[in-house]
Amino acid sequence: MTIEIDREEDGRWIAEVPDLPGVLAYGKSRDDAIAKVKALALRVLADRYDHGDEVPALQGVFALAA
């Protein structure tokens, strides 16, 4: 899954997993935002799996967008 990351005007970092709508997280640093969005994505995937919902095929769990 690809992680897109950007820096907001106020200095916060935002990371998002486009393949999972709504999975985004803010952090004080780039690494903080990435760690938070990875944890959230894994929770969302686990919840989908537990409820029998479709889970996207995973090749490499995470990759950073260029």
Protein Blocks (a to p, Z undefined) as FASTA:
>chain_A
ZZdddddfkopacdddfklghiacddfbfklmmmmmmmmmmmmmmmmmmnopacdddfbf
bacdZZ
